[in-house]
Amino acid sequence: MGSGNGAAQMNLLERGLLSKPGSCDEDSGFEDETILFTASFEEMEDNFVKYETPQWVLYSLLLILAWGFGSFMLLYLPVRRYILWKDIQSRKLYVTPNAIVYKYRKPVPVPFQCFGVLKKVKHVLLPSVADVVIEQAQVLFPLN
């Protein structure tokens, strides 16, 4: 990206991504761009829930010993497992010709369900990723 043309192209891509925040479709990803690769985290959902559950149980046992209100956390455990399951199930990763897009929808915990679902979409431009990879390679293998 040493030339001015590459920098102009990157600015054009950034403006295109920022000017169309509503261009994401719920099911397939994007209306304008073709999706080169799609990934989900469904095969990791069992391990993720199994990892987070003992951590929650240990926190609740510690709070039972310290102040006595960890029992409420133990009662909340099935709801917590459902939220973790929905969280990991909704994560999607898309690779388009111009960007890497990470989308997820996280349900809000039970007392605050009136606020709905937290939706996030993160865009990383591919030229930015390529610049970071090139810089890291130059640090590891200097070309003197």
C-alpha positions as a Markdown table, in Angstrom:
| # | Residue | x | y | z |
|---|---|---|---|---|
| 1 | Met | 0.0 | 0.0 | 0.0 |
| 2 | Gly | 2.9 | 2.3 | -0.7 |
| 3 | Ser | 1.3 | 4.1 | -3.6 |
| 4 | Gly | -1.3 | 6.9 | -3.5 |
| 5 | Asn | -3.7 | 4.8 | -5.6 |
| 6 | Gly | -3.8 | 2.1 | -2.9 |
| 7 | Ala | -4.5 | 4.7 | -0.2 |
| 8 | Ala | -7.3 | 6.2 | -2.3 |
| 9 | Gln | -8.8 | 2.8 | -2.8 |
| 10 | Met | -8.7 | 2.1 | 0.9 |
| 11 | Asn | -10.4 | 5.4 | 1.7 |
| 12 | Leu | -13.1 | 4.6 | -0.9 |
| 13 | Leu | -13.7 | 1.2 | 0.8 |
| 14 | Glu | -13.9 | 2.8 | 4.2 |
| 15 | Arg | -16.4 | 5.4 | 3.0 |
| 16 | Gly | -18.4 | 2.6 | 1.4 |
| 17 | Leu | -18.6 | 0.6 | 4.5 |
| 18 | Leu | -19.4 | 3.6 | 6.8 |
| 19 | Ser | -22.0 | 5.1 | 4.5 |
| 20 | Lys | -24.1 | 2.0 | 4.3 |
| 21 | Pro | -24.6 | 0.8 | 7.9 |
| 22 | Gly | -27.9 | -0.9 | 7.1 |
| 23 | Ser | -26.7 | -2.9 | 4.2 |
| 24 | Cys | -26.4 | -6.1 | 6.4 |
| 25 | Asp | -29.0 | -8.7 | 5.9 |
| 26 | Glu | -30.0 | -10.9 | 8.8 |
| 27 | Asp | -29.7 | -14.3 | 7.1 |
| 28 | Ser | -27.1 | -14.2 | 4.4 |
| 29 | Gly | -24.9 | -11.3 | 5.4 |
| 30 | Phe | -24.8 | -8.6 | 2.8 |
| 31 | Glu | -26.9 | -7.4 | -0.1 |
| 32 | Asp | -24.2 | -5.6 | -2.2 |
| 33 | Glu | -21.1 | -7.8 | -1.7 |
| 34 | Thr | -20.5 | -11.4 | -2.5 |
| 35 | Ile | -19.5 | -13.6 | 0.4 |
| 36 | Leu | -16.4 | -15.6 | -0.3 |
| 37 | Phe | -16.4 | -17.6 | 3.0 |
| 38 | Thr | -18.8 | -18.0 | 5.9 |
| 39 | Ala | -17.9 | -19.5 | 9.3 |
| 40 | Ser | -19.9 | -20.2 | 12.4 |
| 41 | Phe | -19.0 | -21.3 | 15.9 |
| 42 | Glu | -21.6 | -24.0 | 16.3 |
| 43 | Glu | -19.1 | -26.8 | 16.8 |
| 44 | Met | -17.6 | -24.9 | 19.7 |
| 45 | Glu | -20.8 | -24.2 | 21.6 |
| 46 | Asp | -20.7 | -27.3 | 23.8 |
| 47 | Asn | -17.1 | -26.5 | 24.9 |
| 48 | Phe | -17.9 | -22.9 | 25.4 |
| 49 | Val | -20.9 | -23.6 | 27.7 |
| 50 | Lys | -18.9 | -26.3 | 29.5 |
| 51 | Tyr | -16.1 | -23.9 | 30.1 |
| 52 | Glu | -18.3 | -21.0 | 31.3 |
| 53 | Thr | -20.5 | -23.1 | 33.6 |
| 54 | Pro | -17.9 | -24.2 | 36.1 |
| 55 | Gln | -16.5 | -20.7 | 36.2 |
| 56 | Trp | -20.0 | -19.4 | 37.2 |
| 57 | Val | -20.4 | -22.2 | 39.8 |
| 58 | Leu | -17.1 | -21.4 | 41.4 |
| 59 | Tyr | -17.9 | -17.7 | 41.6 |
| 60 | Ser | -21.3 | -18.5 | 43.2 |
| 61 | Leu | -19.7 | -20.8 | 45.7 |
| 62 | Leu | -17.1 | -18.2 | 46.6 |
| 63 | Leu | -19.9 | -15.7 | 47.1 |
| 64 | Ile | -21.9 | -18.2 | 49.3 |
| 65 | Leu | -18.9 | -18.6 | 51.5 |
| 66 | Ala | -18.1 | -14.8 | 51.6 |
| 67 | Trp | -21.5 | -13.1 | 51.9 |
| 68 | Gly | -24.1 | -15.7 | 51.4 |
| 69 | Phe | -25.9 | -14.4 | 48.2 |
| 70 | Gly | -24.2 | -16.8 | 45.8 |
| 71 | Ser | -27.2 | -19.1 | 46.1 |
| 72 | Phe | -29.1 | -16.7 | 43.9 |
| 73 | Met | -26.4 | -17.1 | 41.3 |
| 74 | Leu | -26.8 | -20.9 | 41.4 |
| 75 | Leu | -30.6 | -20.5 | 40.8 |
| 76 | Tyr | -29.7 | -18.3 | 37.8 |
| 77 | Leu | -27.4 | -20.9 | 36.3 |
| 78 | Pro | -29.9 | -22.5 | 33.8 |
| 79 | Val | -30.7 | -19.0 | 32.5 |
| 80 | Arg | -27.0 | -18.2 | 32.2 |
| 81 | Arg | -26.4 | -21.4 | 30.3 |
| 82 | Tyr | -29.2 | -20.5 | 27.8 |
| 83 | Ile | -27.8 | -17.1 | 27.3 |
| 84 | Leu | -24.3 | -18.5 | 26.7 |
| 85 | Trp | -25.8 | -21.0 | 24.2 |
| 86 | Lys | -27.7 | -18.4 | 22.3 |
| 87 | Asp | -24.6 | -16.1 | 22.3 |
| 88 | Ile | -22.2 | -18.6 | 20.7 |
| 89 | Gln | -24.9 | -19.9 | 18.3 |
| 90 | Ser | -25.5 | -16.5 | 16.9 |
| 91 | Arg | -21.9 | -15.6 | 16.1 |
| 92 | Lys | -21.1 | -15.5 | 12.3 |
| 93 | Leu | -18.0 | -14.6 | 10.4 |
| 94 | Tyr | -18.1 | -13.5 | 6.8 |
| 95 | Val | -15.2 | -12.8 | 4.4 |
| 96 | Thr | -16.1 | -10.5 | 1.5 |
| 97 | Pro | -13.8 | -9.3 | -1.3 |
| 98 | Asn | -13.2 | -6.0 | 0.7 |
| 99 | Ala | -13.6 | -6.9 | 4.4 |
| 100 | Ile | -13.9 | -9.4 | 7.1 |
| 101 | Val | -17.2 | -9.0 | 9.0 |
| 102 | Tyr | -18.0 | -10.5 | 12.4 |
| 103 | Lys | -21.7 | -10.5 | 13.4 |
| 104 | Tyr | -23.3 | -11.5 | 16.6 |
| 105 | Arg | -26.6 | -11.2 | 18.6 |
| 106 | Lys | -26.4 | -11.5 | 22.3 |
| 107 | Pro | -29.6 | -11.9 | 24.4 |
| 108 | Val | -29.9 | -9.5 | 27.3 |
| 109 | Pro | -30.0 | -11.2 | 30.8 |
| 110 | Val | -33.4 | -11.9 | 32.3 |
| 111 | Pro | -34.0 | -8.8 | 34.5 |
| 112 | Phe | -33.3 | -6.5 | 31.5 |
| 113 | Gln | -35.1 | -8.4 | 28.7 |
| 114 | Cys | -37.2 | -5.3 | 28.0 |
| 115 | Phe | -34.2 | -3.9 | 26.3 |
| 116 | Gly | -34.2 | -6.6 | 23.6 |
| 117 | Val | -31.1 | -8.1 | 21.9 |
| 118 | Leu | -27.7 | -6.6 | 21.6 |
| 119 | Lys | -26.6 | -6.7 | 17.9 |
| 120 | Lys | -23.1 | -6.0 | 16.9 |
| 121 | Val | -21.4 | -6.0 | 13.5 |
| 122 | Lys | -17.7 | -5.4 | 13.2 |
| 123 | His | -16.0 | -4.7 | 9.9 |
| 124 | Val | -12.2 | -5.1 | 9.3 |
| 125 | Leu | -11.0 | -3.9 | 5.9 |
| 126 | Leu | -8.7 | -6.5 | 4.2 |
| 127 | Pro | -6.1 | -3.9 | 3.2 |
| 128 | Ser | -5.7 | -3.1 | 6.9 |
| 129 | Val | -5.2 | -6.7 | 7.7 |
| 130 | Ala | -2.7 | -7.1 | 4.9 |
| 131 | Asp | -0.7 | -4.1 | 6.2 |
| 132 | Val | -0.6 | -5.5 | 9.7 |
| 133 | Val | 0.6 | -8.9 | 8.4 |
| 134 | Ile | 3.3 | -7.3 | 6.3 |
| 135 | Glu | 4.5 | -5.1 | 9.2 |
| 136 | Gln | 4.6 | -8.2 | 11.5 |
| 137 | Ala | 6.6 | -10.1 | 8.9 |
| 138 | Gln | 9.1 | -7.3 | 8.6 |
| 139 | Val | 9.6 | -7.2 | 12.4 |
| 140 | Leu | 10.2 | -11.0 | 12.5 |
| 141 | Phe | 12.3 | -11.2 | 9.3 |
| 142 | Pro | 14.0 | -7.9 | 8.7 |
| 143 | Leu | 15.0 | -7.2 | 5.1 |
| 144 | Asn | 18.3 | -5.2 | 5.5 |
